[in-house]
């Protein structure tokens, strides 16, 4: 009976610890900002050694829907560069310890500002190792208990991975939706403007034709009796 209670308490503690570790605040970040015309902006992301840094960006508003993009390592090395692109995804593996620069450049556009969305996804090797050590500390001599703990761990980690992937996908889809909405609004404004311009031109041509025809048939000669 005591052995059963011990297993029960250990399983409950393992479940609580795994839930707290799996659903802790994520290190991922996302930002939508306005990049002025003829300007550039850089953001700094601190990383640990031997981790993974993934950056995904999209231009969701602005004429041309394009920017220059670059990632600079803590040593000042350009790891990724793109020019006049509307979106892109870049992954840096085996990161160095320090601050990476994520830069967006709109200096080629003199009049149009751009609205840019980007997301940074971090995976640190140190945190993964710490999680493994926590689970190792929960091990018990009984093989049955070890199997149960491993099953609980794998299930919770699988749920956490799927939820995190779903959150990232929803964020990207929201950015695509915002970009499509801005494109539709811009197209609506253009269609409305040129429709009004065409209507005014047609009215001017109609009035001009009527006036010209009336002038052709006007007889201003005086009739003598």
N, C-alpha and C positions, 0 to 999 in steps of 0.2 A: 504494500500500500504506500509506504514511504517512497519507494523507488518510482511508483507511478506519479505521485505528487511532484517529485523532483523533476521528472520529465515534463510534466504539465507546466510547471513554473518556468522551466528553461525554454520551452517552446513559446510560451507567452512573451517572455523577455526577448527572445530572438525575433518574434514577429513585430514587437514594438520597436526594437532597434532598427530593423530593416525598413519599416515604414518611415521612421524619422529620417533615416539616411537617404532613402530613395526619393522622398518628396521634400527635401530641403530646398531653399531658394536656389534657383539655377543661376549659373555664372553667365549664361547667354544674355545678350543685350540687343536691343533694336532701337532705331532712331529714325525719325523723319524730320528733315530740316530744309530750309530755303537757302539755296546757294545763289548769291547775287551775281549779276552780270559782271564779267571781267574780274572775278574773284576766285579764290581757292580756299578750301577748308581742310584741316587735318585733325584727326581724332587719334587719341592714344589708347592702346589696349595693353594692359600688363599681362604677361604670360609667364608660365613656369617652364623649366627646362624639360625637354623631351615630351612636350604636349602637342596638341593639334589646334590650329587656328583656322577657322573657316569663315570667309566673308562673302556675303551675297548682297548685291545692290541692284537697285532699279531706279530709273528716272521716271517719275510718275506725272510730271507736269512741266511745261515749258516748251518754247519753240525749238524744234529739232529733236527734243527728247534724247539728248546725248551729253555726256561729260567725259573728261579724262580721269582715269582712275589709276592709283598706284598703292602698293604696300611696301613699306620701308622697314627693314629690320632694325633692332637696337644698335647695330654696328653701322647703320647708315647705308646698307646695301639695298638696292631696288630689287625686290623679289618678284613683283608682278607689276606690269604696266599695260594699260589699254587706252586707246585714244578714240574719241568720238563714238562711244558705245552707249546704248540705252540700258543694258543690264549685263550682269556677269556674276560668276561664282568662282572663287579662288580658295584653295586649301593649302595651308603651310603645315607640313609635318616636321616632327622633331624640332620644335621651336626652341629658341634661346630664352634664357631668363632675362627679362627686361620689358621695355615698352616698345611695341610695334606701332608705326604710324600708318593710318588709313587715310589717304588723301583723295580729295575730289577737286578737280580743276575746271573752272568755267571761264578761264581768261580768254578763250577764243571767241566767246560770245560777248559783244559789246552792248547789247540792248536787252537781251532776254535772260531773265532769271530762271533757275531750275529748282524744282522740288524733288529731293532725292530721299529714297528710303534705303537703309542698309541694316543688315543683321549680322551680328558676330556670334559665332558658336565656338565655345571653348571646351576642350577635353584635356584635363590635366592628369598626367600619369601619377602624380603624387597622391591625388585624392582617390584614385582607383586603388592604389596600393594600401592606403589607409583603410578603405572599405574592406579589402581582403583581410587585413590584420584584425579588424573588429570581428569579422566572421570567424576567423581562426580561434579567437579567444572564446567563442561560444561552444567549441567542440566538446563533446563528452566521450568517454570511453565506449559507450554503448553504440554499436553499429547502427541500430535502428534509429536512434536519436539523430545520429549524424546524417543519415539519409533523409530524415524528415526536415531537418534544418536546411539541407541543400535544396530540397524541393521547394521549400518556402522561399528561400533566397532567389532561386531561379525564376519562380513565378512572379515575385514582386519586382525584380529587375526587368523582366520582360514587359510587365505592365507599365513600368516607369519609362522604358525606352519607347514603347508605342505611344504613350501619352505625350512624351516630349517631341517625338516625330510628328504627331498630329498637330501639336501647337505650332511647330515651325512651319508646317505646311499651310495651316490656316493663316498664319501671318503673311506668308508669301502670296497666298491667294487674295488676301485683303489688299496687298500692294498692287497686284495685277488688276484687281477690280477698280482701285482708285485711278490707276493709269488709264484704263479703258473708259472710265467715266469722264476723265478730263479730256480724252480724245473726242468722245462723243459730244461733249459740251462745246469744244472748239469747232468741231465740224458743224454743229447746229448753228453757231454764231456765223460761220462763213457762209453756210447755205442761206441763212436768213438775210445776211447783208447783200449777197449777190442777187438774191430773189428780189429784194426791194430795189436794188440798183437797176435790174432788168425791167421791173414794173415802171419805174420812173422814166427810163429810156423809152419804153413803149408808149407811155402817155405823151411824152414830148414829141415823138415821131407822129403820133396820131393827131395831135393838135397842129403840128406843123403842116401835115398833109391837108387837113381840113382848111386851114388858113390859106395855103397855096392854091387849092382848088377854087375857093371862093374868090381869090384875087384874079384867077384866070377868067372867071365868068362875070366879073364886075364890069359894067359898061358905064364909064364915066363921061362919055361923049354927050354933049348937049344936043337936044333935038329941036330943030328950027321948024316952025309952022309957017 
